[in-house]
């Protein structure tokens, strides 16, 4: 009988896209899109990163709020 390898715990993601960040913060997706727009008149105070055309939020920054 072969030995089964114990499952490794799933790694938690560090960067979250806008829909997941909006759900975590309890705000609308459109609110985050408006705040991260390059032409935004009211930019977000939450740091975010643009990687390959995607807007990502660091979970560490979201937890500080």
ABEGO torsion letter per residue (X at the ends): XBBBBBBBBBBBBABBBAAAAAAAAGBBAAAAAAAABAABABBBABBBBBBGGBBBBBAAAAAAX
